[in-house]
Amino acid sequence: MKSLLGIIGGMGTQATACFYEMLHSLQSVAAEQEYIDVLLYSMPSIPDRTAYITGQSSESPLGSLTHAAQILESSGVSCIALPCATSHFFYSELAASVNIPILNMLDETAYYAEEQGFKKVCLLATDGTLRGGFFQAAFKKRGIEVITPAEGIQADIMDMIYEIKRGEAVSPDALSAIISKARDDGAETVVLGCTELCVIADSAKIYCDSINTLQVLAEASIAFCKKGIVK
């Protein structure tokens, strides 16, 4: 029986749309029937992950995430993709709530960076992701050093992320400048550790000097559904 990919989307909606487009563009098929089957549950009502992790909100996203995962499982999906880096703060509890694999975008990204031979990366992500430390831990397991932006640059990154979440346009030039600064500071590459940043990069076709985590997750999703491969 053909595998069915489940997606917990809506965090945010543009990132989810970008992820689905990547799933399409990364597959080479002779007929449309060869594309992987996908079941998307877009749930933008999931509480803000960064606000919870940083103590600005007491409303945990875990209940909503678990609900979405269990709905997808009951609908027959083979595995689940979670195109939101910050939500991986809850990965262990979420994975334990279902009996199907949940692809780990952070581990997949760290594995990709290791494959490319990177030893030092700059992580651009939400305050919640940086505060949680779970992305840094994934790289540390593979012997990769992680640096993060200075406070002022981090504030600019957060502004970009939430502008995209509100559906506003963001100039890719600002992201390009941050990537260049990170390279000047000694990073071998920059990890776009928030899927909203991936949206900006994809819209401007910014591929040099950065790792697009949405693309990494899309490739991992396709590999699982077509070959049952999890790194």
Number of C-alpha atoms within 10 A of each C-alpha: 3 10 18 20 21 26 25 23 25 21 25 23 18 20 24 25 15 21 25 18 13 18 21 15 10 12 14 10 10 8 7 8 8 12 16 17 14 17 15 17 16 17 16 14 11 20 19 18 26 21 16 15 22 15 10 11 13 11 15 16 19 18 13 14 23 19 14 22 28 18 16 24 18 10 12 15 21 20 23 25 22 25 30 23 26 28 21 20 20 16 19 11 13 20 17 12 14 19 12 17 16 22 21 21 26 23 19 19 26 26 18 16 20 15 9 9 11 16 17 18 25 24 26 25 25 25 18 21 24 20 16 17 11 20 24 21 17 18 22 14 12 14 14 19 17 18 17 17 19 9 9 8 14 18 14 14 23 17 14 21 23 14 14 20 18 11 11 10 11 17 12 18 13 13 20 18 11 18 25 15 15 23 17 10 12 12 23 17 21 24 24 25 26 24 28 31 27 27 25 26 22 17 13 13 11 19 11 11 17 21 23 22 26 31 22 18 24 23 16 23 26 21 14 20 20 15 10 13 11 14 12
